[in-house]
């Protein structure tokens, strides 16, 4: 992710039941932003990651399998 200015980021990870299983707020400087979420303790299944960058939102769906 590339940030054009300093932003407060919010990460929300939802399971297939719509429950939040991970939440994180972070301030990030302008430039390239990389971060990792440890999903090793999550059960296999479908998840949605919602990222809020200021007034911009995006959602990414992924499937965790062993």
PDB file of N, CA, C and O in Angstrom:
ATOM      1  N   UNK A   1       0.846  -1.152   0.000  1.00  0.00           N
ATOM      2  CA  UNK A   1       0.000   0.000   0.000  1.00  0.00           C
ATOM      3  C   UNK A   1       0.900   1.226   0.000  1.00  0.00           C
ATOM      4  O   UNK A   1       1.913   1.262   0.699  1.00  0.00           O
ATOM      5  N   UNK A   2       0.530   2.219  -0.779  1.00  0.00           N
ATOM      6  CA  UNK A   2       1.292   3.463  -0.819  1.00  0.00           C
ATOM      7  C   UNK A   2       0.434   4.584  -0.248  1.00  0.00           C
ATOM      8  O   UNK A   2      -0.717   4.753  -0.650  1.00  0.00           O
ATOM      9  N   UNK A   3       0.986   5.346   0.684  1.00  0.00           N
ATOM     10  CA  UNK A   3       0.279   6.455   1.308  1.00  0.00           C
ATOM     11  C   UNK A   3       0.870   7.773   0.831  1.00  0.00           C
ATOM     12  O   UNK A   3       2.085   7.967   0.883  1.00  0.00           O
ATOM     13  N   UNK A   4       0.021   8.675   0.368  1.00  0.00           N
ATOM     14  CA  UNK A   4       0.504   9.968  -0.124  1.00  0.00           C
ATOM     15  C   UNK A   4       0.791  10.938   1.013  1.00  0.00           C
ATOM     16  O   UNK A   4       1.508  11.922   0.830  1.00  0.00           O
ATOM     17  N   UNK A   5       0.234  10.661   2.185  1.00  0.00           N
ATOM     18  CA  UNK A   5       0.479  11.504   3.353  1.00  0.00           C
ATOM     19  C   UNK A   5       0.341  10.652   4.614  1.00  0.00           C
ATOM     20  O   UNK A   5      -0.075   9.495   4.546  1.00  0.00           O
ATOM     21  N   UNK A   6       0.687  11.224   5.750  1.00  0.00           N
ATOM     22  CA  UNK A   6       0.533  10.502   7.011  1.00  0.00           C
ATOM     23  C   UNK A   6      -0.948  10.192   7.214  1.00  0.00           C
ATOM     24  O   UNK A   6      -1.794  11.073   7.063  1.00  0.00           O
ATOM     25  N   UNK A   7      -1.258   8.957   7.550  1.00  0.00           N
ATOM     26  CA  UNK A   7      -2.645   8.520   7.704  1.00  0.00           C
ATOM     27  C   UNK A   7      -2.801   7.665   8.953  1.00  0.00           C
ATOM     28  O   UNK A   7      -1.851   7.034   9.415  1.00  0.00           O
ATOM     29  N   UNK A   8      -4.002   7.656   9.484  1.00  0.00           N
ATOM     30  CA  UNK A   8      -4.389   6.690  10.500  1.00  0.00           C
ATOM     31  C   UNK A   8      -5.091   5.558   9.775  1.00  0.00           C
ATOM     32  O   UNK A   8      -6.070   5.784   9.065  1.00  0.00           O
ATOM     33  N   UNK A   9      -4.601   4.355   9.948  1.00  0.00           N
ATOM     34  CA  UNK A   9      -5.157   3.181   9.278  1.00  0.00           C
ATOM     35  C   UNK A   9      -5.911   2.325  10.278  1.00  0.00           C
ATOM     36  O   UNK A   9      -5.506   2.199  11.434  1.00  0.00           O
ATOM     37  N   UNK A  10      -7.006   1.742   9.826  1.00  0.00           N
ATOM     38  CA  UNK A  10      -7.766   0.805  10.643  1.00  0.00           C
ATOM     39  C   UNK A  10      -7.887  -0.500   9.870  1.00  0.00           C
ATOM     40  O   UNK A  10      -8.283  -0.505   8.704  1.00  0.00           O
ATOM     41  N   UNK A  11      -7.545  -1.601  10.518  1.00  0.00           N
ATOM     42  CA  UNK A  11      -7.641  -2.932   9.922  1.00  0.00           C
ATOM     43  C   UNK A  11      -8.674  -3.733  10.709  1.00  0.00           C
ATOM     44  O   UNK A  11      -8.593  -3.829  11.934  1.00  0.00           O
ATOM     45  N   UNK A  12      -9.648  -4.307   9.999  1.00  0.00           N
ATOM     46  CA  UNK A  12     -10.656  -5.159  10.616  1.00  0.00           C
ATOM     47  C   UNK A  12     -10.715  -6.458   9.840  1.00  0.00           C
ATOM     48  O   UNK A  12     -10.826  -6.445   8.614  1.00  0.00           O
ATOM     49  N   UNK A  13     -10.643  -7.579  10.540  1.00  0.00           N
ATOM     50  CA  UNK A  13     -10.710  -8.895   9.909  1.00  0.00           C
ATOM     51  C   UNK A  13     -11.966  -9.591  10.415  1.00  0.00           C
ATOM     52  O   UNK A  13     -12.145  -9.781  11.618  1.00  0.00           O
ATOM     53  N   UNK A  14     -12.836  -9.969   9.476  1.00  0.00           N
ATOM     54  CA  UNK A  14     -14.116 -10.595   9.796  1.00  0.00           C
ATOM     55  C   UNK A  14     -14.104 -12.057   9.382  1.00  0.00           C
ATOM     56  O   UNK A  14     -13.541 -12.414   8.347  1.00  0.00           O
ATOM     57  N   UNK A  15     -14.735 -12.911  10.203  1.00  0.00           N
ATOM     58  CA  UNK A  15     -14.909 -14.304   9.802  1.00  0.00           C
ATOM     59  C   UNK A  15     -16.191 -14.426   8.972  1.00  0.00           C
ATOM     60  O   UNK A  15     -16.855 -13.422   8.714  1.00  0.00           O
ATOM     61  N   UNK A  16     -16.539 -15.629   8.558  1.00  0.00           N
ATOM     62  CA  UNK A  16     -17.695 -15.825   7.685  1.00  0.00           C
ATOM     63  C   UNK A  16     -19.025 -15.553   8.393  1.00  0.00           C
ATOM     64  O   UNK A  16     -20.059 -15.446   7.734  1.00  0.00           O
ATOM     65  N   UNK A  17     -19.013 -15.441   9.719  1.00  0.00           N
ATOM     66  CA  UNK A  17     -20.222 -15.112  10.477  1.00  0.00           C
ATOM     67  C   UNK A  17     -20.369 -13.601  10.689  1.00  0.00           C
ATOM     68  O   UNK A  17     -21.333 -13.149  11.307  1.00  0.00           O
ATOM     69  N   UNK A  18     -19.416 -12.831  10.176  1.00  0.00           N
ATOM     70  CA  UNK A  18     -19.453 -11.381  10.330  1.00  0.00           C
ATOM     71  C   UNK A  18     -18.879 -10.889  11.641  1.00  0.00           C
ATOM     72  O   UNK A  18     -19.027  -9.716  11.982  1.00  0.00           O
ATOM     73  N   UNK A  19     -18.226 -11.772  12.382  1.00  0.00           N
ATOM     74  CA  UNK A  19     -17.614 -11.390  13.653  1.00  0.00           C
ATOM     75  C   UNK A  19     -16.205 -10.856  13.419  1.00  0.00           C
ATOM     76  O   UNK A  19     -15.464 -11.382  12.587  1.00  0.00           O
ATOM     77  N   UNK A  20     -15.842  -9.817  14.153  1.00  0.00           N
ATOM     78  CA  UNK A  20     -14.483  -9.276  14.055  1.00  0.00           C
ATOM     79  C   UNK A  20     -13.550 -10.195  14.837  1.00  0.00           C
ATOM     80  O   UNK A  20     -13.729 -10.399  16.038  1.00  0.00           O
ATOM     81  N   UNK A  21     -12.549 -10.749  14.145  1.00  0.00           N
ATOM     82  CA  UNK A  21     -11.586 -11.645  14.790  1.00  0.00           C
ATOM     83  C   UNK A  21     -10.221 -10.976  14.957  1.00  0.00           C
ATOM     84  O   UNK A  21      -9.331 -11.526  15.604  1.00  0.00           O
ATOM     85  N   UNK A  22     -10.061  -9.788  14.372  1.00  0.00           N
ATOM     86  CA  UNK A  22      -8.805  -9.034  14.506  1.00  0.00           C
ATOM     87  C   UNK A  22      -9.123  -7.571  14.249  1.00  0.00           C
ATOM     88  O   UNK A  22      -9.897  -7.243  13.350  1.00  0.00           O
ATOM     89  N   UNK A  23      -8.526  -6.702  15.037  1.00  0.00           N
ATOM     90  CA  UNK A  23      -8.718  -5.272  14.879  1.00  0.00           C
ATOM     91  C   UNK A  23      -7.418  -4.564  15.241  1.00  0.00           C
ATOM     92  O   UNK A  23      -6.760  -4.914  16.221  1.00  0.00           O
ATOM     93  N   UNK A  24      -7.057  -3.563  14.438  1.00  0.00           N
ATOM     94  CA  UNK A  24      -5.817  -2.822  14.713  1.00  0.00           C
ATOM     95  C   UNK A  24      -5.945  -1.422  14.138  1.00  0.00           C
ATOM     96  O   UNK A  24      -6.399  -1.245  13.008  1.00  0.00           O
ATOM     97  N   UNK A  25      -5.546  -0.435  14.914  1.00  0.00           N
ATOM     98  CA  UNK A  25      -5.429   0.947  14.450  1.00  0.00           C
ATOM     99  C   UNK A  25      -3.953   1.303  14.472  1.00  0.00           C
ATOM    100  O   UNK A  25      -3.231   0.973  15.413  1.00  0.00           O
ATOM    101  N   UNK A  26      -3.519   1.982  13.419  1.00  0.00           N
ATOM    102  CA  UNK A  26      -2.095   2.303  13.321  1.00  0.00           C
ATOM    103  C   UNK A  26      -1.909   3.604  12.564  1.00  0.00           C
ATOM    104  O   UNK A  26      -2.594   3.861  11.574  1.00  0.00           O
ATOM    105  N   UNK A  27      -0.997   4.408  13.026  1.00  0.00           N
ATOM    106  CA  UNK A  27      -0.607   5.618  12.318  1.00  0.00           C
ATOM    107  C   UNK A  27       0.572   5.268  11.417  1.00  0.00           C
ATOM    108  O   UNK A  27       1.511   4.600  11.849  1.00  0.00           O
ATOM    109  N   UNK A  28       0.523   5.717  10.166  1.00  0.00           N
ATOM    110  CA  UNK A  28       1.582   5.394   9.214  1.00  0.00           C
ATOM    111  C   UNK A  28       2.037   6.659   8.503  1.00  0.00           C
ATOM    112  O   UNK A  28       1.232   7.531   8.174  1.00  0.00           O
ATOM    113  N   UNK A  29       3.320   6.740   8.276  1.00  0.00           N
ATOM    114  CA  UNK A  29       3.911   7.872   7.567  1.00  0.00           C
ATOM    115  C   UNK A  29       3.657   7.744   6.072  1.00  0.00           C
ATOM    116  O   UNK A  29       3.318   6.668   5.581  1.00  0.00           O
ATOM    117  N   UNK A  30       3.823   8.844   5.356  1.00  0.00           N
ATOM    118  CA  UNK A  30       3.685   8.835   3.895  1.00  0.00           C
ATOM    119  C   UNK A  30       4.732   7.913   3.289  1.00  0.00           C
ATOM    120  O   UNK A  30       5.840   7.780   3.811  1.00  0.00           O
ATOM    121  N   UNK A  31       4.369   7.284   2.191  1.00  0.00           N
ATOM    122  CA  UNK A  31       5.278   6.370   1.503  1.00  0.00           C
ATOM    123  C   UNK A  31       4.709   4.968   1.463  1.00  0.00           C
ATOM    124  O   UNK A  31       3.513   4.762   1.669  1.00  0.00           O
ATOM    125  N   UNK A  32       5.559   4.030   1.203  1.00  0.00           N
ATOM    126  CA  UNK A  32       5.136   2.630   1.099  1.00  0.00           C
ATOM    127  C   UNK A  32       4.885   2.060   2.487  1.00  0.00           C
ATOM    128  O   UNK A  32       5.685   2.258   3.401  1.00  0.00           O
ATOM    129  N   UNK A  33       3.771   1.352   2.641  1.00  0.00           N
ATOM    130  CA  UNK A  33       3.389   0.774   3.926  1.00  0.00           C
ATOM    131  C   UNK A  33       3.232  -0.732   3.762  1.00  0.00           C
ATOM    132  O   UNK A  33       2.488  -1.197   2.898  1.00  0.00           O
ATOM    133  N   UNK A  34       3.933  -1.486   4.590  1.00  0.00           N
ATOM    134  CA  UNK A  34       3.815  -2.946   4.628  1.00  0.00           C
ATOM    135  C   UNK A  34       3.599  -3.363   6.068  1.00  0.00           C
ATOM    136  O   UNK A  34       4.232  -2.833   6.981  1.00  0.00           O
ATOM    137  N   UNK A  35       2.712  -4.304   6.264  1.00  0.00           N
ATOM    138  CA  UNK A  35       2.471  -4.850   7.595  1.00  0.00           C
ATOM    139  C   UNK A  35       1.958  -6.268   7.417  1.00  0.00           C
ATOM    140  O   UNK A  35       1.441  -6.615   6.355  1.00  0.00           O
ATOM    141  N   UNK A  36       2.097  -7.081   8.441  1.00  0.00           N
ATOM    142  CA  UNK A  36       1.648  -8.468   8.375  1.00  0.00           C
ATOM    143  C   UNK A  36       0.659  -8.729   9.495  1.00  0.00           C
ATOM    144  O   UNK A  36       0.774  -8.178  10.590  1.00  0.00           O
ATOM    145  N   UNK A  37      -0.313  -9.577   9.204  1.00  0.00           N
ATOM    146  CA  UNK A  37      -1.269 -10.036  10.199  1.00  0.00           C
ATOM    147  C   UNK A  37      -1.038 -11.527  10.375  1.00  0.00           C
ATOM    148  O   UNK A  37      -1.066 -12.283   9.403  1.00  0.00           O
ATOM    149  N   UNK A  38      -0.811 -11.949  11.607  1.00  0.00           N
ATOM    150  CA  UNK A  38      -0.580 -13.358  11.892  1.00  0.00           C
ATOM    151  C   UNK A  38      -1.926 -14.082  11.897  1.00  0.00           C
ATOM    152  O   UNK A  38      -2.749 -13.864  12.786  1.00  0.00           O
ATOM    153  N   UNK A  39      -2.148 -14.943  10.902  1.00  0.00           N
ATOM    154  CA  UNK A  39      -3.411 -15.677  10.809  1.00  0.00           C
ATOM    155  C   UNK A  39      -3.244 -17.137  11.218  1.00  0.00           C
ATOM    156  O   UNK A  39      -4.150 -17.943  11.003  1.00  0.00           O
ATOM    157  N   UNK A  40      -2.111 -17.488  11.798  1.00  0.00           N
ATOM    158  CA  UNK A  40      -1.832 -18.888  12.122  1.00  0.00           C
ATOM    159  C   UNK A  40      -2.810 -19.467  13.143  1.00  0.00           C
ATOM    160  O   UNK A  40      -3.051 -20.674  13.139  1.00  0.00           O
ATOM    161  N   UNK A  41      -3.371 -18.644  14.008  1.00  0.00           N
ATOM    162  CA  UNK A  41      -4.290 -19.145  15.028  1.00  0.00           C
ATOM    163  C   UNK A  41      -5.747 -19.178  14.553  1.00  0.00           C
ATOM    164  O   UNK A  41      -6.618 -19.669  15.272  1.00  0.00           O
ATOM    165  N   UNK A  42      -6.017 -18.662  13.355  1.00  0.00           N
ATOM    166  CA  UNK A  42      -7.379 -18.671  12.822  1.00  0.00           C
ATOM    167  C   UNK A  42      -7.736 -20.045  12.278  1.00  0.00           C
ATOM    168  O   UNK A  42      -6.878 -20.774  11.781  1.00  0.00           O
ATOM    169  N   UNK A  43      -9.012 -20.387  12.380  1.00  0.00           N
ATOM    170  CA  UNK A  43      -9.515 -21.630  11.790  1.00  0.00           C
ATOM    171  C   UNK A  43      -9.542 -21.502  10.271  1.00  0.00           C
ATOM    172  O   UNK A  43      -9.574 -20.396   9.732  1.00  0.00           O
ATOM    173  N   UNK A  44      -9.529 -22.642   9.590  1.00  0.00           N
ATOM    174  CA  UNK A  44      -9.702 -22.628   8.144  1.00  0.00           C
ATOM    175  C   UNK A  44     -11.052 -22.012   7.817  1.00  0.00           C
ATOM    176  O   UNK A  44     -12.027 -22.228   8.536  1.00  0.00           O
ATOM    177  N   UNK A  45     -11.111 -21.250   6.743  1.00  0.00           N
ATOM    178  CA  UNK A  45     -12.376 -20.643   6.347  1.00  0.00           C
ATOM    179  C   UNK A  45     -12.181 -19.399   5.517  1.00  0.00           C
ATOM    180  O   UNK A  45     -11.068 -19.064   5.114  1.00  0.00           O
ATOM    181  N   UNK A  46     -13.285 -18.720   5.269  1.00  0.00           N
ATOM    182  CA  UNK A  46     -13.310 -17.501   4.457  1.00  0.00           C
ATOM    183  C   UNK A  46     -13.298 -16.295   5.393  1.00  0.00           C
ATOM    184  O   UNK A  46     -14.010 -16.267   6.397  1.00  0.00           O
ATOM    185  N   UNK A  47     -12.481 -15.303   5.052  1.00  0.00           N
ATOM    186  CA  UNK A  47     -12.341 -14.090   5.851  1.00  0.00           C
ATOM    187  C   UNK A  47     -12.383 -12.864   4.949  1.00  0.00           C
ATOM    188  O   UNK A  47     -12.051 -12.934   3.766  1.00  0.00           O
ATOM    189  N   UNK A  48     -12.798 -11.738   5.528  1.00  0.00           N
ATOM    190  CA  UNK A  48     -12.771 -10.455   4.837  1.00  0.00           C
ATOM    191  C   UNK A  48     -11.885  -9.506   5.636  1.00  0.00           C
ATOM    192  O   UNK A  48     -12.059  -9.350   6.844  1.00  0.00           O
ATOM    193  N   UNK A  49     -10.933  -8.874   4.949  1.00  0.00           N
ATOM    194  CA  UNK A  49     -10.083  -7.861   5.565  1.00  0.00           C
ATOM    195  C   UNK A  49     -10.552  -6.509   5.059  1.00  0.00           C
ATOM    196  O   UNK A  49     -10.522  -6.245   3.857  1.00  0.00           O
ATOM    197  N   UNK A  50     -10.983  -5.657   5.970  1.00  0.00           N
ATOM    198  CA  UNK A  50     -11.420  -4.305   5.625  1.00  0.00           C
ATOM    199  C   UNK A  50     -10.367  -3.333   6.124  1.00  0.00           C
ATOM    200  O   UNK A  50      -9.983  -3.369   7.293  1.00  0.00           O
ATOM    201  N   UNK A  51      -9.899  -2.459   5.234  1.00  0.00           N
ATOM    202  CA  UNK A  51      -8.893  -1.454   5.583  1.00  0.00           C
ATOM    203  C   UNK A  51      -9.505  -0.076   5.359  1.00  0.00           C
ATOM    204  O   UNK A  51     -10.059   0.206   4.297  1.00  0.00           O
ATOM    205  N   UNK A  52      -9.398   0.771   6.364  1.00  0.00           N
ATOM    206  CA  UNK A  52      -9.882   2.137   6.297  1.00  0.00           C
ATOM    207  C   UNK A  52      -8.665   3.051   6.312  1.00  0.00           C
ATOM    208  O   UNK A  52      -7.894   3.067   7.271  1.00  0.00           O
ATOM    209  N   UNK A  53      -8.505   3.809   5.235  1.00  0.00           N
ATOM    210  CA  UNK A  53      -7.403   4.780   5.114  1.00  0.00           C
ATOM    211  C   UNK A  53      -8.039   6.158   4.966  1.00  0.00           C
ATOM    212  O   UNK A  53      -8.373   6.584   3.860  1.00  0.00           O
ATOM    213  N   UNK A  54      -8.202   6.849   6.091  1.00  0.00           N
ATOM    214  CA  UNK A  54      -8.898   8.139   6.044  1.00  0.00           C
ATOM    215  C   UNK A  54     -10.345   7.907   5.644  1.00  0.00           C
ATOM    216  O   UNK A  54     -11.087   7.236   6.361  1.00  0.00           O
ATOM    217  N   UNK A  55     -10.753   8.455   4.509  1.00  0.00           N
ATOM    218  CA  UNK A  55     -12.116   8.245   4.031  1.00  0.00           C
ATOM    219  C   UNK A  55     -12.167   7.261   2.863  1.00  0.00           C
ATOM    220  O   UNK A  55     -13.152   7.222   2.126  1.00  0.00           O
ATOM    221  N   UNK A  56     -11.117   6.473   2.693  1.00  0.00           N
ATOM    222  CA  UNK A  56     -11.053   5.453   1.640  1.00  0.00           C
ATOM    223  C   UNK A  56     -11.099   4.082   2.309  1.00  0.00           C
ATOM    224  O   UNK A  56     -10.342   3.801   3.238  1.00  0.00           O
ATOM    225  N   UNK A  57     -11.997   3.242   1.821  1.00  0.00           N
ATOM    226  CA  UNK A  57     -12.146   1.888   2.354  1.00  0.00           C
ATOM    227  C   UNK A  57     -11.896   0.879   1.250  1.00  0.00           C
ATOM    228  O   UNK A  57     -12.255   1.117   0.097  1.00  0.00           O
ATOM    229  N   UNK A  58     -11.283  -0.245   1.591  1.00  0.00           N
ATOM    230  CA  UNK A  58     -11.280  -1.361   0.657  1.00  0.00           C
ATOM    231  C   UNK A  58     -11.349  -2.660   1.429  1.00  0.00           C
ATOM    232  O   UNK A  58     -10.938  -2.746   2.586  1.00  0.00           O
ATOM    233  N   UNK A  59     -11.883  -3.675   0.757  1.00  0.00           N
ATOM    234  CA  UNK A  59     -12.090  -4.979   1.374  1.00  0.00           C
ATOM    235  C   UNK A  59     -11.469  -6.043   0.490  1.00  0.00           C
ATOM    236  O   UNK A  59     -11.593  -5.997  -0.734  1.00  0.00           O
ATOM    237  N   UNK A  60     -10.806  -6.994   1.109  1.00  0.00           N
ATOM    238  CA  UNK A  60     -10.175  -8.103   0.399  1.00  0.00           C
ATOM    239  C   UNK A  60     -10.643  -9.405   1.035  1.00  0.00           C
ATOM    240  O   UNK A  60     -10.556  -9.573   2.251  1.00  0.00           O
ATOM    241  N   UNK A  61     -11.133 -10.314   0.222  1.00  0.00           N
ATOM    242  CA  UNK A  61     -11.574 -11.620   0.681  1.00  0.00           C
ATOM    243  C   UNK A  61     -10.429 -12.614   0.512  1.00  0.00           C
ATOM    244  O   UNK A  61      -9.709 -12.580  -0.486  1.00  0.00           O
ATOM    245  N   UNK A  62     -10.266 -13.509   1.509  1.00  0.00           N
ATOM    246  CA  UNK A  62      -9.274 -14.571   1.356  1.00  0.00           C
ATOM    247  C   UNK A  62      -9.746 -15.828   2.069  1.00  0.00           C
ATOM    248  O   UNK A  62     -10.596 -15.775   2.958  1.00  0.00           O
ATOM    249  N   UNK A  63      -9.182 -16.953   1.666  1.00  0.00           N
ATOM    250  CA  UNK A  63      -9.508 -18.245   2.235  1.00  0.00           C
ATOM    251  C   UNK A  63      -8.268 -18.788   2.935  1.00  0.00           C
ATOM    252  O   UNK A  63      -7.193 -18.861   2.341  1.00  0.00           O
ATOM    253  N   UNK A  64      -8.425 -19.170   4.207  1.00  0.00           N
ATOM    254  CA  UNK A  64      -7.316 -19.788   4.929  1.00  0.00           C
ATOM    255  C   UNK A  64      -7.486 -21.299   4.887  1.00  0.00           C
ATOM    256  O   UNK A  64      -8.534 -21.833   5.248  1.00  0.00           O
ATOM    257  N   UNK A  65      -6.446 -21.968   4.444  1.00  0.00           N
ATOM    258  CA  UNK A  65      -6.414 -23.425   4.392  1.00  0.00           C
ATOM    259  C   UNK A  65      -5.086 -23.905   4.945  1.00  0.00           C
ATOM    260  O   UNK A  65      -4.075 -23.215   4.821  1.00  0.00           O
ATOM    261  N   UNK A  66      -5.080 -25.066   5.544  1.00  0.00           N
ATOM    262  CA  UNK A  66      -3.806 -25.660   5.985  1.00  0.00           C
ATOM    263  C   UNK A  66      -3.189 -26.431   4.858  1.00  0.00           C
ATOM    264  O   UNK A  66      -2.114 -27.008   5.020  1.00  0.00           O
TER     265      UNK A  66
END
